[in-house]
Amino acid sequence: MATVERAALRWDYAPAPESRDAAPLKPRYDLFIGGSFVAPTDGTVVETRNPATEETLAEVAFAGPGDVAAAVDAARGAADGWAALPALERGKYLFRIARLIQERARELAIVETLDGGKPIRESRDVDVPLAAAHFFSYAGWADKLQYAFGGRAYEPRGVVGQVVPWNFPLLMAAWKLAPALATGNTAVLKPAETTPLTALLLAEIVQEAGLPDGVVNIIPGDGSAGAALVRSEVDKVAFTGSTAVGKEIQRALAGTGRGLTLELGGKSANIVFEDAALDQAVEGIIEGIFFNQGHVCCAGSRLLLQESVAEEVVRKLWARMERLRVGDPLDKNTDVGAINSAEQLARITEMVEAGEQQGAVRRSVTCALPDAGYWFPPTMFLDVAPANRIAVEEIFGPVVSVTTFRSPAEAVERANNSAYGLAAGVWTDNGAKAFEVASKLRAGVVWQNTYNKFDPTAAFGGYKESGFGREGGPAGLAPYVRLGG
């Protein structure tokens, strides 16, 4: 009997775009100060653009020095009343915010993707649910603070200034606002200049939740607005962003007695041992570096492979990288979206060129990139020396550098050989080895057999040039209070 060869199966993805009709945007968004949206008095109005298409999404008011002062004054005026409110009532307000985030989840996810370039499935499945979860979690803590602080007396710091980055605009706002409000503080939040829209939608939610005027103030702006906020009469500053700016803030606040927490850059090591489940590890590597286009402070950008399995892991990883779908962030099938801005694309390109010049071997996925917008293909570097710039400096893009090690001791030494200390991953089926290695890693968060898993009840933060202070869980409450005896 003659045999008939079967044609190889081919799976093609049909376009599956999320509808923008579920997230209508206003032509213009003003500053949120004292419970109302107000035009800037000495600021400007700028356009915010979609990094995937470069189209204008809306006009956004940027705060000037006078606007920053007005926001701080509004927060100061509301501070005593908010602190005096029964803790249970404060918790109810946070609970309302969480429920309203859930009710507007689809809208928030679409806007987060439009304004930031990340894939819709990440905004929908990670950012928005986690933002709501943080408000839910701290709503529960609001009337239980005595347990968080071991029965010690405490009082809110007062007015807090909070500056959040462009990579997780809504989630970072939730990380900072929820514990501040739960502990009785009022807040002035400055979102990043390239991604202000979901923070302004959060301002609408604050209005709808009925928070007293001035308890939350949201003022978009550029770096000068952030600098004005840091130097204003706030009682505590919380900053997430670059290490360079974090150092400037620390110098500005030195000796003032004001509280400060910094969550800064990272160059996190993702360590794969020979006894790991390699297919599972490859998925974790993908999640660790290509999630949100690598725009993650704790991205696993340094991949450390045990020599005996290095070749196999690289082969599996490259095969998996070639299957990543790069393109329209609103398409539900997209794995890697747009780079956040032209400036960030230039930074990634410059770092990749430096890696090639210093002798590392570059492998970038061949894929069709859209003509408009800012894009960079998923990239892996092999033969990376420990002193190469791509192994030392934060790239903040979809680029992973691969090095090898022979023993657990060498893995720990290589992982800790960094100015940063934000996160790390350990892949092994040996529990004793995992705990031993994790205990020696100088990183604020260590994941075992997973990566980039976040929970509102768990603390997050770094060491060394990755900053200090913790966000999340009961540890995230402490920076917002003054503790007594």
C-alpha positions in Angstrom: 0.0 0.0 0.0 1.3 3.4 -0.9 2.0 5.7 1.9 0.8 9.3 1.7 2.9 11.9 3.3 1.0 14.3 5.6 1.6 17.9 5.3 3.1 19.5 8.4 0.5 21.3 10.5 0.7 25.0 10.5 -0.9 27.1 13.1 -1.7 30.7 12.1 -3.0 33.3 14.4 -5.9 35.4 13.2 -5.9 39.0 14.4 -7.6 39.3 17.8 -7.6 43.0 18.6 -9.2 44.4 21.7 -11.8 47.0 20.9 -10.8 50.6 21.7 -14.5 51.4 21.9 -14.5 50.1 25.5 -12.0 52.9 26.5 -13.1 56.2 25.1 -10.6 58.9 25.9 -11.3 62.6 26.6 -9.5 65.1 24.4 -7.8 66.6 27.4 -7.0 65.7 31.0 -6.2 68.3 33.7 -4.5 68.1 37.1 -6.4 66.5 39.9 -6.0 68.7 42.9 -8.2 69.1 46.0 -10.8 66.7 44.6 -11.3 68.4 41.3 -9.7 68.5 37.8 -8.1 71.9 37.3 -6.2 73.6 34.6 -2.5 74.2 35.3 -1.7 77.7 36.6 2.0 77.8 35.7 2.4 74.5 33.9 1.8 73.4 30.3 -0.3 71.1 28.2 1.4 68.3 26.2 0.3 65.5 24.0 0.6 61.9 25.2 1.2 59.4 22.4 0.7 55.7 21.6 4.3 54.3 21.3 3.0 51.5 19.0 1.6 54.0 16.4 3.0 57.4 17.5 -0.6 58.7 17.3 -1.8 61.4 19.8 -4.1 59.9 22.4 -5.0 63.0 24.4 -3.7 66.3 25.7 -2.5 66.2 29.3 -1.8 69.1 31.7 1.7 69.1 33.2 2.1 70.7 36.6 4.4 73.7 37.2 6.0 74.7 40.5 2.8 76.6 41.5 0.6 73.6 40.7 2.9 71.3 42.8 2.6 73.7 45.7 -1.2 73.8 45.4 -1.4 70.0 45.4 0.8 69.8 48.5 -1.3 72.5 50.2 -4.5 70.6 49.3 -3.1 67.4 50.8 -1.9 69.3 53.9 -5.4 70.7 54.4 -7.0 67.3 54.2 -4.4 65.5 56.4 -5.8 66.0 59.9 -9.3 65.0 58.9 -8.2 61.9 57.1 -5.9 60.8 59.9 -8.7 61.4 62.4 -11.2 59.3 60.5 -11.8 55.9 62.1 -9.5 53.3 60.6 -12.4 51.1 59.6 -13.8 54.0 57.5 -10.5 54.5 55.8 -10.5 50.9 54.9 -14.0 51.2 53.4 -12.7 53.9 51.0 -9.9 51.7 49.9 -12.3 48.9 49.3 -14.4 51.1 47.1 -11.4 52.1 45.0 -10.6 48.4 44.6 -14.1 47.5 43.5 -14.2 50.5 41.1 -10.9 49.4 39.5 -12.5 46.0 39.0 -15.6 47.5 37.4 -13.4 49.6 35.0 -10.9 46.8 34.5 -11.3 46.5 30.7 -11.1 50.2 30.2 -8.0 50.6 32.4 -6.3 47.7 30.6 -6.9 49.1 27.2 -5.7 52.6 28.2 -2.6 51.1 29.9 -1.7 49.3 26.7 -2.4 52.3 24.5 -0.3 54.7 26.6 2.5 52.4 27.5 2.8 49.9 24.6 2.6 46.7 26.7 0.6 43.7 25.4 -3.1 43.8 26.3 -3.0 40.4 27.9 -0.4 41.7 30.4 -2.4 44.8 31.2 -5.6 42.7 31.5 -4.2 39.7 33.4 -1.5 41.3 35.5 -1.4 45.1 36.0 -5.1 45.8 36.6 -5.9 42.8 38.8 -2.8 43.4 40.9 -3.6 47.1 41.3 -7.1 46.1 42.6 -5.6 43.4 44.8 -3.2 45.9 46.5 -6.1 48.2 47.4 -8.1 45.2 48.7 -5.2 44.0 50.8 -4.5 47.4 52.4 -8.2 48.0 52.9 -8.0 45.0 55.2 -4.9 46.3 57.0 -6.4 49.7 57.7 -8.0 48.8 61.0 -5.4 46.2 62.0 -2.2 48.3 62.0 -1.4 47.4 65.6 -0.7 43.9 64.4 1.6 45.1 61.6 3.7 47.0 64.1 3.8 44.6 67.0 1.6 46.6 69.2 3.8 49.7 69.1 2.2 53.2 69.0 2.2 54.7 65.5 1.0 57.8 63.7 0.9 58.8 60.0 3.7 60.8 58.6 1.3 63.4 57.1 1.6 64.4 53.5 3.6 62.0 51.2 5.0 62.8 47.8 5.1 59.8 45.4 6.8 59.6 42.0 6.0 56.5 39.8 7.7 55.3 36.6 6.4 54.7 33.1 6.6 50.9 33.0 3.8 50.0 35.4 1.8 53.3 35.8 -1.4 52.0 37.4 0.2 49.2 39.4 2.9 51.5 40.8 0.3 54.1 41.8 -1.6 51.4 43.6 1.6 50.1 45.3 2.2 53.6 46.7 -1.3 55.1 47.3 -2.9 52.1 49.0 -0.5 51.8 52.0 -0.2 55.5 52.4 -4.0 55.9 52.6 -4.4 52.9 54.9 -2.0 54.4 57.4 -3.8 57.8 57.5 -1.6 59.8 55.1 -2.7 62.1 52.3 -0.8 61.9 49.0 0.5 63.8 46.0 1.2 61.4 43.2 3.2 62.3 40.1 2.9 59.8 37.2 5.6 59.5 34.5 5.5 62.0 31.7 5.0 59.4 29.0 2.3 57.4 30.7 -0.1 59.6 32.7 -3.5 58.4 31.5 -4.3 55.5 33.8 -3.2 57.6 36.8 -5.8 60.2 35.7 -8.4 57.5 35.3 -7.5 56.5 38.9 -8.2 60.1 39.9 -11.7 59.7 38.4 -12.1 56.5 40.5 -11.0 58.4 43.6 -13.7 61.0 42.9 -16.3 58.3 42.4 -15.3 56.5 45.6 -16.1 59.7 47.5 -12.7 60.3 49.1 -12.6 63.6 51.0 -11.2 66.4 48.8 -7.4 66.7 48.9 -6.7 63.2 50.3 -5.4 62.1 46.9 -3.9 64.6 44.4 -2.5 63.5 41.0 -0.3 65.9 39.0 1.3 64.7 35.8 4.5 66.4 34.8 8.1 66.0 33.7 11.2 65.7 35.8 11.0 69.3 37.0 7.6 68.6 38.5 9.0 65.6 40.3 12.0 67.6 41.6 9.6 70.3 42.8 7.5 67.7 44.6 10.6 66.2 46.3 11.8 69.6 47.5 8.3 70.7 48.7 7.0 70.5 52.2 6.1 66.8 52.2 6.8 64.5 55.1 7.9 61.5 53.1 8.9 60.7 49.6 8.4 57.4 47.8 10.2 57.1 44.4 10.4 54.3 41.9 12.7 54.9 38.9 16.3 55.1 37.8 19.2 54.8 40.2 20.7 58.1 39.1 17.5 60.0 40.0 17.2 58.1 43.2 20.7 59.3 44.2 19.7 62.9 43.5 16.6 62.6 45.6 18.6 61.0 48.5 21.1 63.9 48.4 18.2 66.5 48.3 16.6 65.0 51.4 19.7 64.2 53.4 19.5 65.8 56.8 15.9 67.0 56.5 14.4 64.3 58.6 11.8 63.4 56.0 11.1 59.8 55.2 12.3 58.2 52.0 11.9 54.9 50.2 13.6 54.2 46.9 12.9 51.3 44.5 15.5 51.7 41.7 17.1 49.8 38.9 18.2 46.2 38.7 20.4 43.8 36.8 18.9 40.6 38.2 20.4 37.1 37.8 18.3 34.2 36.7 20.2 31.1 37.7 19.5 27.7 36.0 21.1 24.6 37.6 21.6 21.3 35.8 19.0 19.5 37.9 16.2 22.0 36.9 13.2 21.2 34.8 14.7 22.8 31.7 11.5 23.3 29.7 9.9 25.0 32.7 13.0 27.1 33.2 12.9 28.3 29.6 9.4 29.5 30.1 10.5 31.3 33.3 13.4 32.9 31.4 11.0 34.1 28.8 8.7 35.5 31.4 11.6 37.0 33.3 13.1 39.1 30.5 10.5 39.6 27.8 7.5 40.4 30.0 6.6 44.1 29.3 9.3 44.2 26.7 11.9 44.0 29.4 10.7 47.3 30.9 10.8 45.7 34.4 13.2 46.8 37.1 13.6 43.2 38.3 13.9 41.7 34.9 16.0 38.6 34.7 18.5 40.2 32.3 21.5 38.2 33.4 21.0 34.5 32.6 23.4 32.2 34.5 23.5 28.7 33.1 25.3 25.7 34.6 27.9 24.6 32.0 26.6 21.0 31.7 23.2 22.2 30.4 24.1 25.6 28.9 24.0 24.4 25.3 20.7 22.7 25.7 19.1 25.6 27.5 20.3 28.1 24.9 18.9 25.9 22.1 15.5 25.6 23.8 15.5 29.2 24.6 16.2 30.3 21.1 13.5 28.0 19.7 11.1 29.6 22.2 12.2 33.1 21.4 11.5 32.5 17.7 7.9 31.8 18.5 7.3 35.0 20.3 4.8 37.3 18.6 6.0 40.9 18.3 3.4 43.5 17.2 0.2 45.3 17.9 -0.1 45.5 21.7 -3.9 45.5 21.5 -3.9 42.1 19.8 -4.6 39.4 22.4 -2.0 37.1 20.7 0.9 39.5 21.1 3.8 38.5 23.4 6.1 41.5 23.0 4.7 45.0 22.5 6.2 48.4 21.7 9.1 50.1 23.4 7.8 52.9 25.6 9.4 55.8 23.8 11.9 56.9 21.2 14.3 57.8 24.0 14.2 54.3 25.5 14.6 52.7 22.1 17.7 54.8 21.5 19.0 53.6 24.9 18.4 49.9 24.1 20.0 50.3 20.6 23.0 52.0 22.1 23.5 49.2 24.7 23.1 46.4 22.1 25.7 48.1 19.8 28.1 48.3 22.8 27.6 44.6 23.5 28.6 43.8 19.9 31.6 46.1 20.0 32.8 44.5 23.2 32.8 41.0 21.5 29.6 39.4 22.7 27.6 37.4 20.1 24.2 38.8 19.3 21.2 36.8 18.3 18.0 38.8 17.6 14.8 37.2 16.4 14.0 37.9 12.8 10.5 39.3 12.6 8.5 41.9 10.7 8.3 45.1 12.8 5.6 47.7 12.2 6.7 50.8 10.2 5.4 53.2 12.8 6.1 53.2 16.5 9.1 52.1 18.6 10.1 48.4 18.4 13.0 46.1 19.2 13.2 42.4 18.5 13.8 39.9 21.4 17.6 39.6 21.7 20.0 37.2 23.3 23.8 37.7 23.8 26.2 34.8 24.1 29.9 34.8 25.1 29.3 37.7 27.4 32.3 38.7 29.6 31.5 39.7 33.2 32.8 43.2 32.5 30.8 43.8 29.4 28.4 46.8 29.6 25.4 44.5 28.7 26.3 42.4 31.8 26.7 45.3 34.1 24.4 48.1 33.2 20.6 48.1 33.1 19.3 48.0 29.6 15.5 48.0 30.4 14.6 46.3 27.2 14.0 42.8 25.6 17.7 41.8 25.9 19.2 39.0 27.9 22.9 38.2 28.4 24.0 34.6 28.9 27.0 33.5 31.0 27.9 30.1 32.5 29.1 28.7 35.8 30.3 25.4 37.2 29.3 25.3 40.9 26.7 26.8 43.2 29.4 28.9 44.8 30.4 30.3 41.4 26.8 31.0 40.6 26.4 33.0 43.8 29.6 34.9 43.3 28.6 35.9 39.7 25.1 36.8 40.7 26.2 39.0 43.5 28.9 40.7 41.3 26.6 43.6 40.6 26.0 47.1 41.8 22.3 46.2 42.0 20.4 43.8 44.3 16.7 43.8 43.5 15.8 40.3 42.5 17.0 36.9 41.4 15.7 33.5 40.2 16.9 30.0 41.1 15.9 27.0 39.0 16.5 23.6 40.6 14.6 20.5 41.7 16.8 20.3 44.8 15.0 22.2 47.6 18.1 22.3 49.9 20.2 23.7 47.1 17.5 26.4 46.4 17.4 27.5 50.0 21.1 27.5 50.4 21.7 29.6 47.2 18.8 32.0 48.0 20.2 32.7 51.5 23.5 33.8 49.9 22.1 36.0 47.2 22.2 39.7 47.9 18.8 40.3 46.4 15.6 41.7 47.9 13.4 39.0 46.2 14.4 35.5 45.2 12.0 33.4 43.1 12.4 29.6 43.0 11.3 27.8 39.9 9.3 30.8 38.7 9.9 34.5 37.9 8.1 37.8 38.1 5.4 36.5 40.4 3.9 39.2 42.6 1.5 39.2 45.5 0.2 42.2 47.4 0.8 40.4 50.7 4.6 39.9 50.0 7.3 42.6 50.4 9.3 43.8 47.5 12.4 45.9 47.4 16.2 45.8 46.9 19.7 46.2 48.3 22.7 48.3 47.2 21.9 50.5 44.2 18.5 49.0 43.8 17.3 51.2 46.7 15.9 50.6 50.2 12.6 50.2 51.9 9.9 47.7 51.1 6.5 47.9 49.3 3.8 45.3 49.7 2.5 43.3 52.6 2.8 44.6 56.2 6.4 45.6 55.5 5.0 48.2 53.0 3.1 49.9 55.8 6.1 50.8 58.0 7.6 53.6 55.8 4.3 55.5 56.0 4.2 55.8 59.8 6.2 57.1 62.7 6.6 54.4 65.3 6.6 55.1 69.1 7.7 52.9 72.0 
